[in-house]
Amino acid sequence: MTKKKLVFSGVQPTGNLHLGNYLGALKNFVSLQKEMNCIYCVVDLHAITTFQNPTELQKNVLETVASFIATGLNPDKSILFNQSSVSGHAELAWILNCVSRIGWLNRMTQFKDKAGSDKEKASVGLYIYPNLMAADILLYKATHVPVGADQKQHLELSRDIAQKFNNDFNCKDFFPLPDPLIPKNVSRVMSLRDGTKKMSKSEESDYSRINLRDSSDEISKKIKKAKTNSEQIPVSLNELEKRPEALNLINIYTEISKTKIEKVLNEMSGKEYSFLKMKLTELLISEITPVGKEIEKLLKDKSHLEQILKKGKEKANIIAEENLKNIREKVGLI
Ligand code: AQP
């Protein structure tokens, strides 16, 4: 029997979404809604694993929904909702906390990165974040999860948790083992200031990222200041791979222009970086500024966005409650 395919993914409302979120996740979300049923979630419960100003958090939830829609998500086709409005996420997360193993969580590299040097001071929520992510996916019995490469390890943990639940409660195939859908070319967009770090909302310098709401001027300034080396653009892929900042800019250019990297290198190699930067700026302005303008427009009508979340919550809750009923039964909860 072939399983019905269902897509689930989430984005944290932790501020301005950036080019990494756009190329690593949102664009993929949009193309998937053409071929599968999709559920997309603003994961506010994940966001509060590090302190969020409550007023800012509410604002960021609406901005994230606006970004989803501005990128092309259709709320009549896909389910769009806010995680905390469906209480099943928190309930299943608790059940899965009891299935997941401490040894598994100890291996999660994102916790190590985000907790920093003083792990004792990190919230317990940050530590068990991957269990909540497993609950998000398994609550809907999702089969496919579009994410950037940084989330691959968490996805593997979700599969381990699903497998252990199916074994522990003797219910083979109850939870499908979700497959990650990671973009092939730019699975990890890197910081414009340091090609070895991923582009991130929480990076202090705004010059490290292109935000979806950046103006043409801001995009132009950020690309002009993006780190490169003083030499010319390398001729071979091998050489390029030794220069992470240059590789990052070429990868972004390749992805947005939908060209093969070999062709881009043919056009660029031997030229000064200013040539690549000029071409990339033009491309980014034409790709990103219309999205930013649409976000601004959508944010002018907050009640419309709230209405979308409300409808999404109702639809998501029906699926979640139906699945939770069976999950409680399997576990022996009355
Ligand atoms: N740099 C990136 N390249 C490719 N994909 C990325 N994603 C995030 N950064 C990149 C993907 O975007 C989706 C939503 O991510 P998120 O905002 O929920 O959390 P995150 O991965 O923790 O993103 P940030 O920007 O680094 O946020 P902060 O700084 O708040 O922690 C995910 O699919 C992610 O893979």
Boltz pocket constraint, residues with backbone or C-beta under 6 A from the ligand:
constraints:
  - pocket:
      binder: B
      contacts: [[A, 10], [A, 11], [A, 12], [A, 14], [A, 19], [A, 20], [A, 21], [A, 22], [A, 23], [A, 24], [A, 25], [A, 146], [A, 147], [A, 148], [A, 149], [A, 150], [A, 151], [A, 186], [A, 187], [A, 188], [A, 189], [A, 190], [A, 198], [A, 199], [A, 200], [A, 201], [A, 202], [A, 203]]
      max_distance: 6.0
